Amino acid sequence: METAIIERPVMTDEGMDESNIVMLDVGLIDPNPANPRRDVGDVSELADSIRAQGIRQNLLVTPTPRGRYLLVIGHRRLAAAKLAGLSRVPAVVADLSEREQRELMLVENSQRADLTVIEEADGYQGLLDLGVGVDEAAQRTGRSVSLVRRRLKIAAIGENARSKAGTAQLSIDDWETIADFDRYPDLQERLAEAAGGKNWNMAVKHARQERTWREWLDTARAELERMGIDAADEQPNTDGWYDSPKGLRRTTMLTTGDIAKAIDAWRDSHDGATPVVGVRAEGASWARGIVLYETVDEEAETAAREAREARWREEREREERETAPAKEFARASRDLRIAFVTHLMELKSQPKGIGRAVALLSARFVLDALTEGFDRWDSHAEDVWGQITGIDTTGDDADAEEPESEAEDPLRASVTAMIAGDPQRAAFGLLYALAEERVSWETWRGAATIAEHAAPLYEALETLGYRTSDTETEALNGSLAPIDDDDNGGDAGIGQDGEPDDDGTSQTDDASGEPEDAE
């Protein structure tokens, strides 16, 4: 049996009771299972140093039954000593409670840069498991109370989410972001899997949107229950769509807002009746929501639909008759213009006036681009410019009339000021705002619009270091484009439920519109 050999060690620590310092056989010392550091790492360099100079700092151990010792401080030194071939090491022997052991190990390891966030968090949790309060844990370890609380929140992250992170060394901010989703373990797992990669920011955005939706849905369910309204859970069909139950017509789909106010508004518009309520909680984010239905006479609905379709056919025929002359002229005049320019391109010498023509066309194109991009009533390019520059271009619209001159336009003033100071940045900002304006949800529905508007924008951004996520790459490759023309909603006036609305338009939602996380 191995025994402890008491003799003067190679070196004593300042202020330490030398009577408690012994030379212990390494075989008598057991690693502490409560040590926050899960892995001592590579100790080869430390082993080389110990071979050359010996152990210059004593280990700290506490005695256990049957003549063995439990290591408290010095796990790396012990591992290196074994690698260096030492049979005995200097150690301070102290009777320590489990609580004191954990405190000492946490303090000692927290001062080292290679202690992971999870290891530190679990260390604090271990103290709480022994009855140490948060305030006392902070005082004992020299940390702030807020830091200890944040670490404890990280310690609560489940093993499934931790395993999804793999070997990635996540930052404190990453772990704290994951910990914020403690009510939703599945979201924590998604985030842990994306952490450390190019999809992290997109994953966080989606997780926050999903959390907002779930929290709203929980609140809405509770409010419906309080109002005594029984909401039926609906299931999507095999195509992922939701069909309205027979005899019902969807009138409103809610994804945000006060459900009680929405119900009251519905009652006001339906002579005090109570809607049939369905909950669409599964499937794609854009298909989910709480739906308010009204009962319908199916025979009358069929007759009304057939009448509307007849009106649509008549309207289309009338439009064809009215637009036919303009379409014929457009084709003919275009052929004439192309024939003229083709002749000019075949000339051996440069056509007279070509320089002026190029200048006129270029000037007109730039002017039109600016006008269409920034001044069109439904444009968001001006908002993009304001976001990327931090310049408020809205001005005071309370009693404002049209500006008398360009100098009074706040947008033009901000652009002009930036051109004077940094023309290259101004040019990039203008071009980016115009390019961003061309990308809408419709862009991602067709290969041509993706190639024309989205792909060039991403190509330019990637040259500046933008990291395109997998989701964006898939969209650029057409993942959001309809598989078949009949799968994306059909003709105008056909709603999600496969029926045209009463007024010939698609079913309208409440003021909130589509779910916030609709892609």
C-alpha positions as CSV (number, residue, x, y, z in Angstrom):
1,M,0.0,0.0,0.0
2,E,1.2,3.5,-0.9
3,T,1.9,5.8,2.0
4,A,2.5,9.5,2.4
5,I,6.1,10.4,3.1
6,I,6.4,13.5,5.1
7,E,9.5,15.6,4.4
8,R,10.3,19.2,3.6
9,P,9.1,20.0,0.1
10,V,11.1,21.8,-2.6
11,M,9.4,25.1,-1.9
12,T,6.7,26.5,0.4
13,D,4.0,29.1,-0.5
14,E,4.1,32.3,1.4
15,G,1.9,32.3,4.5
16,M,1.3,28.6,4.4
17,D,1.6,26.4,7.5
18,E,4.7,24.3,6.8
19,S,3.5,21.6,9.2
20,N,0.7,20.7,6.8
21,I,3.0,20.4,3.8
22,V,4.0,16.8,2.8
23,M,5.5,15.0,-0.1
24,L,2.7,12.6,-1.3
25,D,2.9,9.7,-3.6
26,V,1.0,10.6,-6.8
27,G,-0.9,7.4,-6.6
28,L,-2.6,8.5,-3.4
29,I,-4.1,11.6,-4.9
30,D,-7.5,11.5,-6.6
31,P,-8.8,14.2,-9.0
32,N,-11.7,16.1,-7.6
33,P,-15.0,15.2,-9.5
34,A,-16.4,18.6,-8.6
35,N,-13.5,20.5,-10.4
36,P,-15.1,23.1,-12.7
37,R,-12.4,22.4,-15.3
38,R,-13.5,19.3,-17.2
39,D,-10.2,18.8,-19.1
40,V,-6.7,19.7,-18.0
41,G,-5.7,20.1,-21.6
42,D,-2.1,19.6,-23.0
43,V,0.4,19.6,-20.1
44,S,3.5,18.5,-22.1
45,E,5.2,21.9,-21.8
46,L,4.4,22.0,-18.0
47,A,5.8,18.5,-17.7
48,D,9.1,19.6,-19.4
49,S,9.3,22.5,-16.9
50,I,8.8,20.2,-14.0
51,R,11.5,17.9,-15.2
52,A,13.9,20.8,-15.3
53,Q,12.9,22.7,-12.2
54,G,10.6,20.6,-10.2
55,I,7.2,21.6,-8.9
56,R,7.5,25.2,-7.7
57,Q,4.0,25.6,-6.3
58,N,2.4,23.1,-3.8
59,L,-0.8,21.3,-4.5
60,L,-3.7,21.6,-2.1
61,V,-5.4,18.3,-1.0
62,T,-7.9,17.3,1.6
63,P,-7.7,13.9,3.3
64,T,-10.3,11.1,2.6
65,P,-11.0,7.8,4.2
66,R,-8.5,4.9,3.8
67,G,-5.5,7.1,3.7
68,R,-6.1,8.8,0.3
69,Y,-6.3,12.4,-0.6
70,L,-8.7,14.4,-2.8
71,L,-7.1,17.1,-5.0
72,V,-8.5,20.6,-4.6
73,I,-6.0,22.8,-6.4
74,G,-3.3,21.7,-8.9
75,H,-5.0,19.3,-11.3
76,R,-2.8,20.4,-14.2
77,R,0.4,20.2,-12.0
78,L,-0.5,16.7,-10.9
79,A,-1.1,15.5,-14.5
80,A,2.2,17.1,-15.6
81,A,4.0,15.6,-12.7
82,K,2.8,12.1,-13.7
83,L,3.8,12.8,-17.3
84,A,7.2,14.0,-16.1
85,G,7.7,10.7,-14.2
86,L,7.6,12.1,-10.7
87,S,6.5,9.6,-8.0
88,R,5.9,12.3,-5.3
89,V,4.7,15.8,-5.2
90,P,4.6,18.6,-2.6
91,A,1.1,19.2,-1.2
92,V,-0.6,21.2,1.5
93,V,-3.0,19.0,3.5
94,A,-6.1,20.8,4.8
95,D,-9.4,19.6,6.2
96,L,-11.9,21.2,3.8
97,S,-15.7,20.8,3.5
98,E,-17.2,20.1,0.1
99,R,-18.4,23.7,0.0
100,E,-15.0,25.1,0.7
101,Q,-13.5,22.8,-1.9
102,R,-15.9,24.1,-4.6
103,E,-15.3,27.7,-3.6
104,L,-11.5,27.3,-3.8
105,M,-11.6,25.4,-7.1
106,L,-14.0,28.0,-8.7
107,V,-11.9,31.0,-7.6
108,E,-8.6,29.4,-8.7
109,N,-9.9,28.3,-12.1
110,S,-11.9,31.5,-12.8
111,Q,-8.6,33.4,-12.8
112,R,-7.4,31.3,-15.8
113,A,-8.3,32.3,-19.3
114,D,-8.9,28.7,-20.6
115,L,-11.8,27.9,-18.2
116,T,-14.9,27.7,-20.4
117,V,-18.0,29.6,-19.8
118,I,-20.0,26.4,-19.2
119,E,-17.4,25.1,-16.7
120,E,-17.5,28.4,-14.8
121,A,-21.3,28.4,-14.9
122,D,-21.5,24.8,-13.6
123,G,-19.1,25.8,-10.8
124,Y,-21.5,28.4,-9.5
125,Q,-24.4,26.0,-9.8
126,G,-22.4,23.5,-7.7
127,L,-22.1,26.1,-4.9
128,L,-25.8,26.8,-5.0
129,D,-26.5,23.0,-4.8
130,L,-24.6,23.1,-1.5
131,G,-26.8,25.8,-0.1
132,V,-24.6,28.8,-0.9
133,G,-26.7,31.9,-1.9
134,V,-26.1,34.0,-5.0
135,D,-24.9,37.0,-2.9
136,E,-22.5,34.8,-0.9
137,A,-21.2,33.0,-4.0
138,A,-20.4,36.4,-5.6
139,Q,-18.6,37.6,-2.4
140,R,-16.6,34.4,-2.0
141,T,-15.4,34.4,-5.6
142,G,-14.9,38.1,-6.0
143,R,-17.5,38.4,-8.8
144,S,-20.5,40.7,-9.1
145,V,-23.9,39.4,-8.2
146,S,-25.2,40.1,-11.8
147,L,-22.3,38.1,-13.3
148,V,-23.1,35.2,-11.0
149,R,-26.8,35.3,-12.0
150,R,-25.9,35.3,-15.7
151,R,-23.6,32.3,-15.2
152,L,-26.3,30.5,-13.3
153,K,-28.7,31.1,-16.2
154,I,-26.1,29.5,-18.6
155,A,-25.7,26.6,-16.2
156,A,-29.4,25.8,-16.7
157,I,-28.9,25.1,-20.4
158,G,-29.8,21.5,-21.0
159,E,-27.4,18.7,-22.1
160,N,-29.1,18.4,-25.5
161,A,-28.4,22.0,-26.3
162,R,-24.8,21.8,-25.0
163,S,-24.1,18.7,-27.1
164,K,-25.4,20.5,-30.2
165,A,-22.6,23.1,-29.8
166,G,-20.1,20.3,-30.3
167,T,-16.5,21.4,-29.9
168,A,-17.1,25.0,-30.8
169,Q,-15.7,27.4,-28.2
170,L,-18.6,29.8,-27.8
171,S,-18.3,33.2,-26.4
172,I,-20.0,34.4,-23.2
173,D,-22.4,36.5,-25.4
174,D,-23.3,33.4,-27.4
175,W,-24.1,31.3,-24.3
176,E,-26.0,34.1,-22.7
177,T,-28.1,34.5,-25.9
178,I,-28.8,30.8,-25.8
179,A,-29.7,30.9,-22.1
180,D,-32.3,33.7,-22.8
181,F,-34.4,31.0,-24.4
182,D,-34.7,28.9,-21.2
183,R,-38.5,28.4,-21.8
184,Y,-37.9,26.8,-25.2
185,P,-35.3,24.0,-25.1
186,D,-35.9,23.3,-28.8
187,L,-34.9,26.8,-29.7
188,Q,-31.8,26.5,-27.5
189,E,-30.8,23.4,-29.4
190,R,-31.2,25.2,-32.8
191,L,-29.1,28.1,-31.6
192,A,-26.4,25.9,-30.1
193,E,-26.1,24.1,-33.4
194,A,-25.7,27.3,-35.3
195,A,-23.4,29.0,-32.8
196,G,-19.9,29.8,-34.0
197,G,-20.9,29.6,-37.7
198,K,-22.1,31.9,-40.5
199,N,-25.8,31.1,-39.7
200,W,-25.6,32.4,-36.2
201,N,-27.1,35.8,-36.7
202,M,-29.9,34.4,-38.9
203,A,-30.6,31.7,-36.3
204,V,-30.9,34.3,-33.5
205,K,-33.2,36.4,-35.6
206,H,-35.5,33.4,-36.3
207,A,-35.4,32.2,-32.7
208,R,-36.4,35.6,-31.4
209,Q,-39.2,35.8,-33.9
210,E,-40.4,32.3,-33.0
211,R,-40.3,33.2,-29.3
212,T,-42.3,36.3,-29.8
213,W,-44.9,34.3,-31.7
214,R,-45.1,31.6,-29.1
215,E,-45.4,34.1,-26.2
216,W,-48.2,35.9,-28.1
217,L,-50.0,32.6,-28.8
218,D,-49.9,31.6,-25.2
219,T,-51.3,35.0,-24.2
220,A,-54.0,34.9,-26.8
221,R,-55.0,31.3,-25.8
222,A,-55.3,32.5,-22.2
223,E,-57.4,35.5,-23.2
224,L,-59.8,33.4,-25.3
225,E,-60.3,31.1,-22.4
226,R,-61.0,34.0,-20.1
227,M,-63.6,35.2,-22.6
228,G,-65.2,31.8,-22.7
229,I,-64.4,31.1,-26.3
230,D,-63.4,27.6,-27.3
231,A,-60.6,27.8,-29.9
232,A,-60.2,24.6,-32.0
233,D,-56.7,23.5,-32.9
234,E,-56.4,23.0,-36.7
235,Q,-54.0,20.8,-38.6
236,P,-52.4,21.6,-41.9
237,N,-53.1,19.4,-44.9
238,T,-50.6,17.3,-46.7
239,D,-49.4,20.3,-48.7
240,G,-48.7,22.3,-45.6
241,W,-51.7,24.6,-46.2
242,Y,-54.7,25.1,-43.9
243,D,-58.2,24.6,-45.3
244,S,-61.2,26.4,-43.8
245,P,-63.6,24.0,-42.2
246,K,-66.8,23.2,-44.2
247,G,-69.5,25.8,-43.8
248,L,-67.0,28.5,-42.5
249,R,-65.2,31.3,-44.2
250,R,-62.1,32.9,-42.8
251,T,-62.5,36.6,-42.3
252,T,-59.5,37.5,-40.1
253,M,-56.1,36.0,-39.3
254,L,-54.3,37.3,-36.2
255,T,-50.6,37.0,-35.5
256,T,-50.1,39.9,-33.1
257,G,-52.1,42.4,-31.1
258,D,-54.8,42.3,-28.4
259,I,-57.0,39.3,-29.2
260,A,-59.9,40.6,-27.0
261,K,-60.0,43.9,-29.0
262,A,-60.0,41.9,-32.3
263,I,-62.9,39.8,-31.1
264,D,-64.9,42.9,-30.0
265,A,-64.2,44.5,-33.4
266,W,-65.4,41.4,-35.2
267,R,-68.6,41.3,-33.1
268,D,-69.3,44.9,-34.0
269,S,-69.0,44.2,-37.7
270,H,-71.2,41.0,-37.4
271,D,-74.2,42.3,-35.4
272,G,-72.9,41.1,-32.1
273,A,-72.3,37.5,-33.1
274,T,-69.3,35.5,-31.8
275,P,-66.8,34.2,-34.3
276,V,-65.8,30.6,-34.7
277,V,-62.1,30.6,-33.7
278,G,-59.4,28.2,-35.0
279,V,-55.7,28.0,-33.9
280,R,-53.1,27.3,-36.6
281,A,-50.0,26.7,-34.5
282,E,-48.1,24.2,-36.7
283,G,-46.3,24.3,-40.0
284,A,-44.5,27.2,-41.7
285,S,-44.4,30.5,-39.8
286,W,-46.3,32.3,-42.5
287,A,-49.2,29.9,-42.3
288,R,-49.7,30.1,-38.5
289,G,-52.1,32.3,-36.6
290,I,-55.5,32.6,-34.8
291,V,-58.3,32.6,-37.4
292,L,-61.8,34.1,-37.0
293,Y,-64.5,32.5,-39.1
294,E,-68.0,33.4,-40.0
295,T,-70.6,30.8,-41.0
296,V,-71.6,30.7,-44.7
297,D,-74.4,29.3,-46.9
298,E,-72.3,27.1,-49.2
299,E,-74.9,27.1,-52.0
300,A,-75.1,30.9,-52.0
301,E,-71.3,31.1,-51.8
302,T,-71.0,28.9,-54.9
303,A,-73.4,31.0,-56.8
304,A,-71.7,34.2,-55.8
305,R,-68.3,32.7,-56.8
306,E,-69.5,31.7,-60.2
307,A,-71.0,35.2,-60.7
308,R,-67.7,36.8,-59.7
309,E,-65.7,34.5,-62.1
310,A,-68.1,35.5,-64.9
311,R,-67.5,39.2,-64.1
312,W,-63.7,38.6,-64.1
313,R,-63.8,36.9,-67.5
314,E,-65.8,39.7,-68.9
315,E,-63.4,42.3,-67.4
316,R,-60.4,40.5,-68.9
317,E,-62.0,40.4,-72.3
318,R,-62.9,44.1,-72.1
319,E,-59.3,44.9,-71.0
320,E,-57.9,43.0,-74.0
321,R,-60.1,44.9,-76.4
322,E,-59.0,48.3,-74.9
323,T,-55.3,47.6,-74.7
324,A,-54.9,45.8,-78.0
325,P,-54.2,49.0,-80.0
326,A,-51.5,50.1,-77.6
327,K,-49.8,46.7,-77.6
328,E,-49.8,46.6,-81.4
329,F,-48.3,50.1,-81.6
330,A,-45.6,49.2,-79.0
331,R,-44.5,46.2,-81.0
332,A,-44.4,48.1,-84.3
333,S,-42.6,51.1,-83.0
334,R,-40.1,48.9,-81.1
335,D,-39.3,47.1,-84.4
336,L,-38.7,50.5,-86.1
337,R,-36.3,51.7,-83.3
338,I,-34.4,48.5,-83.3
339,A,-34.0,48.5,-87.1
340,F,-32.7,52.1,-86.9
341,V,-30.2,51.4,-84.2
342,T,-29.1,48.2,-85.9
343,H,-28.3,50.2,-89.0
344,L,-26.2,52.6,-86.9
345,M,-24.3,49.8,-85.3
346,E,-23.4,48.5,-88.8
347,L,-21.9,51.8,-90.0
348,K,-18.1,51.7,-90.4
349,S,-17.7,55.3,-89.1
350,Q,-19.0,56.7,-85.8
351,P,-22.5,58.1,-86.3
352,K,-22.8,61.8,-85.9
353,G,-24.1,62.9,-82.6
354,I,-23.5,59.6,-80.8
355,G,-21.6,61.4,-77.9
356,R,-24.6,63.6,-77.2
357,A,-27.0,60.7,-77.4
358,V,-24.9,58.7,-74.9
359,A,-24.8,61.7,-72.6
360,L,-28.6,62.3,-72.8
361,L,-29.4,58.6,-72.2
362,S,-27.0,58.3,-69.3
363,A,-28.3,61.5,-67.6
364,R,-31.9,60.4,-68.1
365,F,-31.2,56.9,-66.7
366,V,-29.5,58.3,-63.6
367,L,-32.2,60.9,-63.1
368,D,-34.9,58.2,-63.5
369,A,-33.1,55.9,-61.1
370,L,-33.0,58.5,-58.4
371,T,-36.6,59.6,-59.0
372,E,-38.0,56.1,-59.1
373,G,-35.7,54.8,-56.3
374,F,-36.2,57.6,-53.7
375,D,-39.3,59.6,-54.6
376,R,-41.8,57.0,-55.7
377,W,-44.7,57.0,-53.2
378,D,-44.3,53.3,-52.3
379,S,-40.6,53.3,-52.1
380,H,-38.5,52.2,-49.2
381,A,-35.1,53.3,-50.6
382,E,-35.2,56.5,-48.6
383,D,-35.7,54.5,-45.5
384,V,-32.7,52.3,-46.4
385,W,-30.6,55.4,-46.9
386,G,-31.6,56.7,-43.5
387,Q,-30.8,53.3,-41.8
388,I,-27.4,52.9,-43.3
389,T,-26.3,56.5,-42.8
390,G,-28.1,57.4,-39.6
391,I,-29.4,60.6,-41.3
392,D,-33.0,61.5,-40.8
393,T,-34.4,62.4,-44.2
394,T,-38.0,62.6,-43.3
395,G,-38.0,66.3,-42.3
396,D,-41.0,67.9,-40.5
397,D,-44.1,66.8,-42.4
398,A,-46.7,68.3,-40.0
399,D,-47.6,71.3,-42.1
400,A,-45.0,71.0,-44.8
401,E,-45.8,71.6,-48.5
402,E,-43.8,70.5,-51.5
403,P,-40.3,72.0,-51.3
404,E,-39.7,75.0,-53.4
405,S,-36.3,74.0,-54.4
406,E,-34.0,70.9,-54.3
407,A,-32.0,72.5,-51.4
408,E,-35.1,72.2,-49.2
409,D,-35.3,68.4,-49.7
410,P,-33.7,66.8,-46.5
411,L,-32.8,63.7,-48.5
412,R,-31.0,65.6,-51.2
413,A,-29.3,67.8,-48.6
414,S,-28.0,64.7,-46.8
415,V,-26.8,63.1,-50.0
416,T,-25.1,66.3,-51.1
417,A,-23.3,66.7,-47.8
418,M,-21.9,63.2,-47.9
419,I,-20.8,63.6,-51.5
420,A,-18.8,66.6,-50.4
421,G,-17.1,64.7,-47.6
422,D,-16.8,61.2,-48.9
423,P,-18.0,60.8,-52.5
424,Q,-17.1,57.1,-52.7
425,R,-19.1,56.2,-49.6
426,A,-22.0,58.3,-50.8
427,A,-22.0,56.6,-54.2
428,F,-22.0,53.2,-52.6
429,G,-24.8,54.1,-50.2
430,L,-26.9,55.5,-53.1
431,L,-26.3,52.4,-55.2
432,Y,-27.0,50.0,-52.3
433,A,-30.2,51.8,-51.4
434,L,-31.4,51.6,-55.0
435,A,-30.3,47.9,-55.2
436,E,-32.0,47.1,-51.9
437,E,-35.2,48.7,-53.1
438,R,-35.4,46.3,-56.0
439,V,-35.4,43.2,-53.7
440,S,-38.9,42.4,-52.3
441,W,-40.7,39.2,-51.4
442,E,-41.7,38.9,-55.0
443,T,-38.0,38.8,-56.1
444,W,-37.5,35.5,-54.4
445,R,-40.4,33.9,-56.2
446,G,-38.7,33.7,-59.6
447,A,-35.3,32.7,-61.0
448,A,-35.2,35.7,-63.3
449,T,-35.8,38.3,-60.6
450,I,-33.3,36.6,-58.3
451,A,-30.7,36.7,-61.1
452,E,-31.6,40.3,-61.9
453,H,-31.9,41.9,-58.5
454,A,-30.9,39.6,-55.6
455,A,-27.8,37.9,-56.9
456,P,-25.9,41.1,-58.0
457,L,-26.7,42.6,-54.6
458,Y,-25.3,39.6,-52.7
459,E,-22.3,39.5,-55.0
460,A,-21.4,43.1,-54.2
461,L,-22.0,42.6,-50.5
462,E,-19.8,39.5,-50.4
463,T,-16.9,41.4,-51.9
464,L,-17.1,43.6,-48.8
465,G,-17.0,40.6,-46.5
466,Y,-20.7,39.8,-46.0
467,R,-21.2,36.2,-44.9
468,T,-24.2,34.8,-46.8
469,S,-26.1,32.3,-44.5
470,D,-27.3,28.9,-45.7
471,T,-30.9,30.2,-45.7
472,E,-30.0,33.0,-48.0
473,T,-27.9,30.8,-50.2
474,E,-30.9,28.4,-50.6
475,A,-33.2,31.4,-51.4
476,L,-30.7,32.5,-54.1
477,N,-30.8,29.0,-55.5
478,G,-34.6,29.3,-55.8
479,S,-35.9,27.6,-52.6
480,L,-38.7,30.1,-52.3
481,A,-39.8,29.9,-55.9
482,P,-43.1,28.0,-56.5
483,I,-42.8,24.5,-57.8
484,D,-45.8,24.9,-60.0
485,D,-47.8,27.9,-61.1
486,D,-50.9,26.4,-59.5
487,D,-49.2,26.1,-56.1
488,N,-48.7,29.8,-55.3
489,G,-52.2,31.0,-54.8
490,G,-53.8,30.6,-58.3
491,D,-55.6,33.5,-60.0
492,A,-56.2,36.9,-58.4
493,G,-59.0,36.8,-55.9
494,I,-58.4,33.2,-54.9
495,G,-57.6,33.1,-51.2
496,Q,-55.4,30.7,-49.2
497,D,-58.5,28.5,-48.6
498,G,-59.0,28.0,-52.3
499,E,-62.0,30.3,-52.6
500,P,-62.3,33.9,-53.9
501,D,-63.3,36.5,-51.4
502,D,-66.6,38.3,-51.6
503,D,-65.1,41.5,-53.0
504,G,-62.8,39.7,-55.5
505,T,-59.7,40.3,-53.5
506,S,-57.6,38.0,-51.4
507,Q,-58.7,37.4,-47.8
508,T,-57.5,40.4,-45.6
509,D,-55.9,40.0,-42.3
510,D,-55.9,42.4,-39.4
511,A,-53.7,45.4,-39.2
512,S,-50.8,43.2,-38.2
513,G,-50.7,41.6,-41.7
514,E,-48.5,38.6,-42.2
515,P,-46.6,37.0,-39.2
516,E,-43.5,39.0,-38.3
517,D,-41.3,36.1,-39.0
518,A,-42.7,35.5,-42.5
519,E,-40.0,34.8,-45.0
